[in-house]
Amino acid sequence: MRAIFYVEILGRTRWDVREEVERIISYLKWRNLKPKEVGETIEDESMAPAKFSSYVEAELSGSLGDLLNAAVDLSPTMVEVLSPPKLEIPAGELSETLRGVAERIRALMRELGFSPLIQDIPDLPTPAVGFDEDELWDLVYQDRKLLVRMGLDVPGSEEVERALVKLLAIDGCGVSSISRDDRALMLEVIGSFESVIGFISKYPPAEFEVLEPAVVEITAYELQNAMSDLGGFLRGVRQRDILGEAYESDAFSFKL
């Protein structure tokens, strides 16, 4: 697989931006790669406190797991998949790959001191839980959805379950079943590849398995959307302090 990663970097100072650019270049060097382009550090007082910015553009190649792991490590703002136009991956292989990606995200969140917040959204109706066999068959084999099992290390309360069903719906996923065991809250979830990756990026599960279909087809368009969502969310986590201040100061608003 080949893809172009575009990483946008914001900072309070030139040094903050330079430090992150150097981290990315070091990562690429570790993979025997060089950036295609490194932007100049630009200062824009109107964007304070995020008044310094730059970018790094790089072409990466490797397996699906290699590129997804790189999306965690580099946290690109945007990804363009160059080739191949389509992948077909056995469910077991995809399960193993996404378990590794989820653990990598969990490790990054621990390193950054970030804890995902599972909070109910009172104004949003709670979607129904459960699908019959015919509905699941149509969703998987007609609509190209994935049926996956995820185990989350969260308290197994009705409030948490209700919140998770809503959060999954926001990411475009439905819940087929919910159960509890001694280790985790277990959910069987149906959703597109992009939707499943979107949820994993925010709430990385401790357990993960693709149940259906036996072979998963992923297009380049779906993959680049998924990696862009994954990288963009984690870029926000890496820069959450300065982004929070920027939004509070209305730095990103458009003025006519």
Salt bridges, closest charged atoms under 4 A:
GLU20 OE1 - ARG23 NE 2.94
GLU20 OE2 - ARG235 NH2 2.98
GLU43 OE1 - ARG14 NH2 3.72
GLU45 OE2 - LYS51 NZ 3.32
GLU59 OE2 - ARG2 NH2 3.01
ASP73 OD2 - ARG104 NH2 2.87
GLU103 OE1 - ARG106 NE 3.45
GLU103 OE2 - ARG110 NH2 3.12
ASP120 OD2 - ARG162 NE 3.37
ASP120 OD1 - LYS166 NZ 2.91
ASP153 OD2 - ARG106 NH2 3.31
GLU161 OE2 - ARG180 NH2 2.67
ASP171 OD1 - LYS202 NZ 3.02
ASP181 OD2 - ARG183 NH2 3.65
GLU188 OE2 - ARG149 NH2 3.21
GLU207 OE2 - ARG183 NH1 3.53
GLU209 OE1 - ARG149 NH1 3.07
GLU217 OE1 - LYS86 NZ 3.55
GLU217 OE2 - ARG144 NE 3.50
GLU222 OE2 - ARG144 NH1 2.67
GLU245 OE2 - ARG12 NH2 2.53
